[in-house]
Amino acid sequence: MSSLSGKRLVIFGCGYVGSALARAALAAGAQVEGLTRNPKKAAALRTAGLAKVVVADLSTVDWHGQIAGGADFVVNCVSSGGPDTYRQSYVGGMQSVLAWAAQGPAPVSTLVYTSSTAVYAQGEGAVVDESAPADGATPNGAIIRESEILLQQASVAAVRRHFILRLAGIYGPDRHHLLDQLRAGLPVLGGSGSHRLNLAHRDDIVAAILACLTAPAAIGSGIFNVADSAPASRAEVVGWLAQRLGRPAPGFDGSTTARRGGAPMPDRIISNARIQRVLGWQPQYPDYRAGFESILGTS
Ligand SMILES: NC(=O)c1ccc[n+]([C@@H]2O[C@H](COP(=O)([O-])OP(=O)(O)OC[C@H]3O[C@@H](n4cnc5c(N)ncnc54)[C@H](OP(=O)(O)O)[C@@H]3O)[C@@H](O)[C@H]2O)c1
């Protein structure tokens, strides 16, 4: 296993996960550079100790001359940036990253892409591992899969090794929508309670990214799901949170979302067995109770 100390890490998309990754990598002695569209965020990242922060849209080439190629490590963790820029941020962003990497003096040693379990269409209680078809149940899932394929097809002259991390629903400090809804005392929540929630705590995601970056050279490019080890039904999670807060458990209105074209949320178990087996990653928050207990302890 290699170390981050003294290595150059470029983070594209310094949001919830990207900023936490930047802090962890700085603490581990890496030289961290980042890209964001947001000048205020850029100023905060510089104060936090990033060696360079460029303000630009990833899908453009405007930043290519400002961030030197040949980085040891690159992490692309941009999100959609809003409903109208889904393709621009994911597909356009990946195209731009790969064009930049190809122009560098040396290939990027390891590139990690934070994809999504939205690439899977499976439901009906299926256990979904990385060998499952990833055709995407929704147009947005298909766009993310398209950006995965771009990376999988990248030349080794641009990227020597890549990892695709298919993340489950992200939660953690300052991001806990269900808890917020319960604290607000809503008597009825939108959607259904019967499907399982596949969750991944922010800190476990950062640990998974670091495990990829520092994986021994003998471990080649690959895809890993990142989710906790015990998905539970949404009704169970809501019931537990309600009890923990001493409030009555709300009901569910059974509605579906336009985001999924009116289809119900899929009920499935995202398997994290492969990343545990290959990279030795273990979730610090193996179930929703551990994750929410840590959040309730601090906020
Ligand atoms: N949220 C989930 O539950 C979930 C589930 C599965 C996978 N994921 C994936 O996990 C990754 C990390 O998610 P997150 O929660 O950290 O997302 P986030 O908080 O929204 O941060 C992503 C960052 O990407 C930046 N960005 C978006 N489009 C950009 C563009 N065209 N150019 C430059 N920057 C751009 C955003 O804007 P600025 O910095 O410019 O403000 C934002 O800070 C993302 O790849 C996301 O797709 C998320």
Ligand as a Chemical Component Dictionary entry (heavy atoms), coordinates in Angstrom:
data_LIG
# 
_chem_comp.id                   LIG 
_chem_comp.type                 NON-POLYMER 
_chem_comp.pdbx_formal_charge   0 
_chem_comp.three_letter_code    LIG 
# 
loop_
_chem_comp_atom.comp_id 
_chem_comp_atom.atom_id 
_chem_comp_atom.alt_atom_id 
_chem_comp_atom.type_symbol 
_chem_comp_atom.charge 
_chem_comp_atom.model_Cartn_x 
_chem_comp_atom.model_Cartn_y 
_chem_comp_atom.model_Cartn_z 
_chem_comp_atom.pdbx_ordinal 
LIG N1  N1  N 0  -25.918 12.735 -3.085  1  
LIG C1  C1  C 0  -25.946 11.422 -3.123  2  
LIG O1  O1  O 0  -26.632 10.771 -2.324  3  
LIG C2  C2  C 0  -25.109 10.682 -4.134  4  
LIG C3  C3  C 0  -25.370 9.337  -4.351  5  
LIG C4  C4  C 0  -24.538 8.633  -5.220  6  
LIG C5  C5  C 0  -23.478 9.281  -5.851  7  
LIG N2  N2  N 1  -23.261 10.608 -5.656  8  
LIG C6  C6  C 0  -22.099 11.230 -6.290  9  
LIG O2  O2  O 0  -21.163 11.470 -5.261  10 
LIG C7  C7  C 0  -20.299 12.545 -5.608  11 
LIG C8  C8  C 0  -20.153 13.497 -4.459  12 
LIG O3  O3  O 0  -21.425 14.002 -4.115  13 
LIG P1  P1  P 0  -21.564 15.246 -3.144  14 
LIG O4  O4  O 0  -22.668 14.945 -2.235  15 
LIG O5  O5  O -1 -20.231 15.612 -2.580  16 
LIG O6  O6  O 0  -22.033 16.351 -4.178  17 
LIG P2  P2  P 0  -22.073 17.934 -3.938  18 
LIG O7  O7  O 0  -22.047 18.264 -2.501  19 
LIG O8  O8  O 0  -23.199 18.436 -4.769  20 
LIG O9  O9  O 0  -20.677 18.399 -4.544  21 
LIG C9  C9  C 0  -20.341 18.243 -5.863  22 
LIG C10 C10 C 0  -19.624 19.453 -6.330  23 
LIG O10 O10 O 0  -19.460 19.399 -7.749  24 
LIG C11 C11 C 0  -19.474 20.718 -8.208  25 
LIG N3  N3  N 0  -19.845 20.768 -9.632  26 
LIG C12 C12 C 0  -20.967 20.337 -10.228 27 
LIG N4  N4  N 0  -20.911 20.556 -11.546 28 
LIG C13 C13 C 0  -19.722 21.133 -11.780 29 
LIG C14 C14 C 0  -19.079 21.596 -12.933 30 
LIG N5  N5  N 0  -19.666 21.521 -14.149 31 
LIG N6  N6  N 0  -17.849 22.153 -12.826 32 
LIG C15 C15 C 0  -17.247 22.226 -11.610 33 
LIG N7  N7  N 0  -17.796 21.798 -10.471 34 
LIG C16 C16 C 0  -19.018 21.260 -10.556 35 
LIG C17 C17 C 0  -20.512 21.417 -7.371  36 
LIG O11 O11 O 0  -20.453 22.781 -7.454  37 
LIG P3  P3  P 0  -19.503 23.967 -6.955  38 
LIG O12 O12 O 0  -18.317 23.452 -6.208  39 
LIG O13 O13 O 0  -19.110 24.634 -8.180  40 
LIG O14 O14 O 0  -20.446 24.714 -6.119  41 
LIG C18 C18 C 0  -20.358 20.761 -6.019  42 
LIG O15 O15 O 0  -19.597 21.477 -5.107  43 
LIG C19 C19 C 0  -20.879 13.152 -6.876  44 
LIG O16 O16 O 0  -20.133 12.651 -7.972  45 
LIG C20 C20 C 0  -22.290 12.600 -6.929  46 
LIG O17 O17 O 0  -22.743 12.483 -8.248  47 
LIG C21 C21 C 0  -24.061 11.317 -4.814  48 
# 
loop_
_chem_comp_bond.comp_id 
_chem_comp_bond.atom_id_1 
_chem_comp_bond.atom_id_2 
_chem_comp_bond.value_order 
_chem_comp_bond.pdbx_ordinal 
LIG N1  C1  SING 1  
LIG C1  O1  DOUB 2  
LIG C1  C2  SING 3  
LIG C2  C3  SING 4  
LIG C2  C21 DOUB 5  
LIG C3  C4  DOUB 6  
LIG C4  C5  SING 7  
LIG C5  N2  DOUB 8  
LIG N2  C6  SING 9  
LIG N2  C21 SING 10 
LIG C6  O2  SING 11 
LIG C6  C20 SING 12 
LIG O2  C7  SING 13 
LIG C7  C8  SING 14 
LIG C7  C19 SING 15 
LIG C8  O3  SING 16 
LIG O3  P1  SING 17 
LIG P1  O4  DOUB 18 
LIG P1  O5  SING 19 
LIG P1  O6  SING 20 
LIG O6  P2  SING 21 
LIG P2  O7  DOUB 22 
LIG P2  O8  SING 23 
LIG P2  O9  SING 24 
LIG O9  C9  SING 25 
LIG C9  C10 SING 26 
LIG C10 O10 SING 27 
LIG C10 C18 SING 28 
LIG O10 C11 SING 29 
LIG C11 N3  SING 30 
LIG C11 C17 SING 31 
LIG N3  C12 SING 32 
LIG N3  C16 SING 33 
LIG C12 N4  DOUB 34 
LIG N4  C13 SING 35 
LIG C13 C14 SING 36 
LIG C13 C16 DOUB 37 
LIG C14 N5  SING 38 
LIG C14 N6  DOUB 39 
LIG N6  C15 SING 40 
LIG C15 N7  DOUB 41 
LIG N7  C16 SING 42 
LIG C17 O11 SING 43 
LIG C17 C18 SING 44 
LIG O11 P3  SING 45 
LIG P3  O12 DOUB 46 
LIG P3  O13 SING 47 
LIG P3  O14 SING 48 
LIG C18 O15 SING 49 
LIG C19 O16 SING 50 
LIG C19 C20 SING 51 
LIG C20 O17 SING 52 
# 
